[in-house]
């Protein structure tokens, strides 16, 4: 399923029931991730949990994490 075609009501209910996990790096800027139904992942800023999260399908999320682990997303 394409994330652009998701029912906003479904997204809202998924986020309301989401179990957010915080990255534990010991720093003050963290991201939180929630694994949703239908193979979607939500990512948000722990300092601004009221803002809409970024939604990824599983393949996009896996590519994002792999890019981080390979160092591809470092600031130049």
Phi and psi in degrees as a GROMACS rama.xvg file:
@    title "Ramachandran Plot"
@    xaxis  label "Phi"
@    yaxis  label "Psi"
@TYPE xy
-78.1777  132.29  UNK-2
-66.4511  -21.2483  UNK-3
-72.7523  -15.082  UNK-4
-102.48  9.74671  UNK-5
-71.442  142.307  UNK-6
-69.9196  123.484  UNK-7
-55.6077  -33.2046  UNK-8
-66.2436  -40.2081  UNK-9
-63.3908  -44.9243  UNK-10
-59.7011  -47.6388  UNK-11
-58.1172  -44.3969  UNK-12
-68.8408  -37.4759  UNK-13
-63.2589  -43.8257  UNK-14
-69.6985  -34.2532  UNK-15
-65.6217  -32.8718  UNK-16
-99.3083  3.80531  UNK-17
-66.0823  144.189  UNK-18
-101.893  100.361  UNK-19
-80.218  134.161  UNK-20
-111.422  133.251  UNK-21
-100.725  135.397  UNK-22
-65.4675  132.365  UNK-23
-106.265  84.5686  UNK-24
-105.748  -7.75998  UNK-25
86.1631  -5.33533  UNK-26
-86.6334  -175.277  UNK-27
-103.122  -10.4752  UNK-28
-113.598  113.346  UNK-29
-128.914  160.018  UNK-30
-110.815  156.946  UNK-31
-122.205  144.037  UNK-32
-126.871  143.543  UNK-33
-134.497  131.381  UNK-34
-93.8716  116.009  UNK-35
-97.6044  170.862  UNK-36
-68.9634  168.244  UNK-37
61.0384  27.4272  UNK-38
62.9904  44.2338  UNK-39
-119.173  154.196  UNK-40
-130.703  136.695  UNK-41
-110.787  140.601  UNK-42
-130.974  130.385  UNK-43
-141.599  165.911  UNK-44
-84.3455  125  UNK-45
-65.0418  -23.1751  UNK-46
-81.3827  -17.7274  UNK-47
-132.252  59.6173  UNK-48
-66.4739  -13.4875  UNK-49
-78.674  -17.0074  UNK-50
-79.5815  151.177  UNK-51
-61.6153  137.406  UNK-52
-78.8578  163.96  UNK-53
-82.4611  136.87  UNK-54
-108.325  135.874  UNK-55
-128.509  147.993  UNK-56
-83.3861  170.875  UNK-57
-57.5681  -41.7463  UNK-58
-64.4359  -41.7606  UNK-59
-64.267  -42.7962  UNK-60
-64.5023  -43.5956  UNK-61
-60.8779  -41.3016  UNK-62
-65.9253  -38.8547  UNK-63
-62.2883  -49.4925  UNK-64
-63.9114  -42.4715  UNK-65
-61.3161  -40.6946  UNK-66
-62.2324  -40.2331  UNK-67
-62.8721  -46.6217  UNK-68
-65.9361  -29.1636  UNK-69
-84.6861  -4.30095  UNK-70
81.1912  14.4665  UNK-71
-73.3199  -17.6551  UNK-72
-106.321  22.9561  UNK-73
-79.9549  148.005  UNK-74
-67.7457  137.649  UNK-75
